[in-house]
Amino acid sequence: MNKTTRINLIMRYINNRSQFTLKELMQEFDISRSTAIRYVRTIEDLGLPLVSEPGRNGGYVVMRNQVLPAIHFTTDEIKMMFIAFMATRNQQLPYLTSRRTVTEKLLGLIPITQQDDLLVLSQQLVFDGTHPQNSNLLDRADLPDPVLEALIQQLLISQCMQITDNHGQTYQIAVTHLYHEQSQWWLEFIKLDTTTLVQLPLAKITGVAAAQNDLDSQTIADKLKAATPKPNVVLQLGATAVSRFKRYHPFSLSLAYTDPYQMQGILRHYLPSTTDEIAFFGDWLQFLGEDVTVVQIPAALRDYLKRRYN
């Protein structure tokens, strides 16, 4: 067994325990005390947070969600992280509890002379979530919905879960995507009882729990294929329309490019027949401009476009 393989095995052994001793490592992997100490130091250097406790009942403790060991960043790397953090303003970043605290910690990692540079950048750089009149102004929506973290924690355990909506209805679902659009988080999932694909704003979800029955990834993939309806919208997009598509398009839409320079493409999509969906898609279609060739659209969308943009 080479050194890299043994270190990986020891890391898995350590990570599955809240506490361990050098003697346990020596017995488990048949190594000397000096070798065990050397491996522990190597694993600490790799980033696994360990705390040593001296004494007869001491050993090593694996830290959980606490202060991580020191990691060295270059000044440019800190600037990059600071700017990336700025770009998340008013985006309901998961696990964020205090933007000010994180900002102060990032600033504290670099010299005072360069802190001023970052403060200047914070006033000048504008992102999608930045308030146009005051870059330091944060919306109430900057902090994430409490359900978001619970949903992510459950998603890390299983793709299947049980959710409760704001009407008190409970569903057994398989999550396909969790995404951020229109200044809020959305959950795309398959309802397991009806095998239908649903997109629901996270604001309408009030509870998350473990699923009654879990499914493997292949079964979920089969259900997703069965839940995905055949396209009833087919459009050919020219260069101008492709450019506007890249500027904004709903999450559920994807473009198949038909040339190597990505200047033309074909859009295939299933459009539900609800009034809101028809109106939204029709208005977005007008946003794409005249460089669109209609191959197929449902009659309801055609009628809406005639009434709205005659």
N, C-alpha and C positions, 0 to 999 in steps of 0.2 A: 504494500500500500504506500503510495507516494505521499509527500507532505501535504499537497493541496487537497487530496481526497480525505486525508485524516482530519485536516482542519475543518473541512465542510461537515464531516461527521460529528466532530466535537461541537461545532456551532449548533447543529440541529439538536444534539444532546442537551446543550446548555439552554437553548431557547425553549425547550419543552419543560423546563424546571424553573421554579421560582428561586431555588437555592441549591448550591452544590459545593463540594469540597474538593481540594486537590487529591485527597486520598481516593475519592470516588472516581475521579478521572483516571488516576493511575491504575485502579483495578479494572475499570471498564475497558480501557484501551491498551492495557499492559505496557505502560510507559513509566519512565523514572520521574521522580519529583521535579528535577530540573527541566526535563522535557515538558512536563505538564505546565510548569510556570511559564516557560517560553511560549507554549501554544496559547495560554490565556492572554499573555501580553500581545501576541500577534492578533488575536481575535478582538481585543480592545482597540487596537490600532485600526482594525477594519470597520469599527463603528458600533459594535455591540456594547451597549452601556452596562457595565458591571461595577458593583460596589463591594469592596472587601471588608469583612468583619473579623477582627482578630479575636483570639480566645479559644477556649476548649470547644465551645459550641459555635464557633465562627465558620466562615467560609466565604463564598461569593454569592451575591444576590443580583439577579437580573432586574434592572430598573424598568418599570412599566409607565409610559407616558410621563416621564420626568425629564429633568434637565439632561440633555445628551452630552457625551464627552466632547472636548474641544475639537473643532474642525477648523482648519485654516483656509481662508479664502483670500484671493487677491483683491486689490482695491476695485479693479474693473468688474470682478465677479459680484462684489457687493453692490456696485452701481447697477449692474444688470438686474439683480434681485429686487433692488429698491424700485426701479422703473417698472419691472413686471408686477410688483405689488401695487404700484400706483394704478396700473391698467385694470386692476380688479375693483376699483371704486364703484360702489353701488351695484355690484354684481352678485351679492349674496354669497360670498365665498364660504364654502363649507369649513366648519371648525373655527371660524373667526369669532372671537369674543370681544377683542379690543383692538381696533386698527391703530390707535395711538400707541399702545404698548409695543406692538410689533414694529411700527415705524421707528420708535425711539431705540429699540434694540438694534435695528439695521444701521441706523445712523451712528450708534455707539461703537460699531465695529471698525470705523475708519477715522483717520485724523480729523481734528476740528476744521482744519483749513479746507478739507474736501467735503465736509458736511455742508458748507455753504453752497458748494456746487450743486449738490443734490436738492437743496431747498430751492435754488433758482430753477432747476429742472422741474420741480413739482409745480411751479407757477406757470411754466411755459408749455409743458407737454400736455396735450389734450387727447383723451381716449374716448371710446364710445360711452363709458359710464361717467365721464367727467362733466361736472356742471359748467356750462359755457361761460357764465359770468363770474363764478368763483370756484376755482379748482379745489379749494379746501372744503367746500360745502358738501356734506354727505346727506343723502336721502335717508329717510327712516328705513328704507328697504336695503340699506347697506349690509345689515346683519342678516344672516340666513334664517329661514323658517326653522323652528325647532324640530319639525318633522324631518327636515333634510338630513340631519346627522343620524337620526334613528334609522332612516331609510338606507343610508349608506352603510351603516353598521350591519344591518340585516342583509344587504346586498353582498357584503364581503363574506357572509356565511353561506348564503344560498341565493340563487337567481329566483327561486320561488318564494313567495311570501303572501301574507294576508293583509289587505288594506281596508280601511274604513273611510268612506267619503263623508262630506259635510251633511248628507241627508241620513246618515246612520246606516247606510247599506254597506255590507261586508262582501269582499270579493277575494277569491283565491286566484292569484295571478302569477305569471312568469314575466319578469322584467326583461325588456329588450334594450331599452336605452333610458338614460337619465341625462337630460340636456337643458341648457339655458337658452331661452329665446324670448324676445319681446319683454325684456327686463324681469323675467321670472323663470323659475325652474319648472320643467315639465317631466312627466313620467310617461314613457311609452311602454305598454305591457300587453300581454295576451290574457284575456279572461279565460280561465281554464274550463269553465262550465259551458261556455258558448263558442270557444275558439275564435274569438273576434279580437282584432287589433284596436287598441284604444290609446289616445293621447289625452292626458289629464293634467291640468295645472296642479302643482304641488300645493297651492293654497286651498284646493278643494279636498285634500287628504288630511284627515284628522288623527289617524292611528295606523301604526305599522306593527305587525306581529309575525311570528314564524308561521310558515304554511303548514296545513294539516298533512299534506303529502308532498314529498320532494320529487323532482323529476331530473333525469340526467340530461346532459347538454344535447344529445342527439334527439331525444324526444321533444325537447323544447324547439330545436331547429325544425323538426317535422311539423310541429304545431304552428310555428311562425310561417312556414311555407303554405300551410293550409289556410291560415288566417289572412294572408296577403291576397287581395282581390286582383283580378286582371285589370290592366290599365284601360281607362276609357278616355284618356287625354293623351294625344300624341302631337308634339310640336317640333318643328325644325327651327333652330335658333341660328341667326347669323352673327356676325362679329359684334355689332352693337348690343344685340340682345344678350349674347354671352357675357359681355362686359357688365351689363346691368344685373344679370343673374349672379355673377360673382359678388357684386356689391351687396345684394340682398336676395335671399331666397328662403322660404320656409324649410325647417329642418328635414321634413319628410320628402323633399324633392332632391333628386340627383340628376346630373346631366351626363349623357354618354357622348364624349367628343368624337367627331367623325373626321378630324384632320390632326396631323401631328403637332400643329401649332396651337391647338385648342382655341380656334377662332370660330368653329361651327360645332353644333351638337344637336342631339335629339333628346327631348324630354318625354318620358313616359311616366304617367301618374294616374292613380285612381282617385277620382274626385267624388266624394259623397254628394248625395242629392239634397242635403239640407240647405236652407236659404242662406245661412251665415257662411257656409263653406263656398257656395256658389259665388256670393258677393265678394268674399275675400279674394278668391282665386281670380275672379274677373277683373277686379281692380289691380291686382298684382300683375296680371297679364298686360294690362295697359301700361304699367310701369316699364315693362320690357321694351315697349316701343313698337315700331312698325317692321322691324327686322325679324319678324316671326311668321313662319308659314304654318298654317293650321292643317294638319293631316286628319285629326279626329278630335272632336270635342262632343260632349253630351248636349242634347237639345236644350236642356235647362240653362246651360252656360251660354249657348248661342243666343237664346232669347234674352238673357240678362244683358249681354253685351249690346244687343240691338236697342233695348230700352234705355240703357245707361249711357251709351256712347253713340247714339244714332246721329 
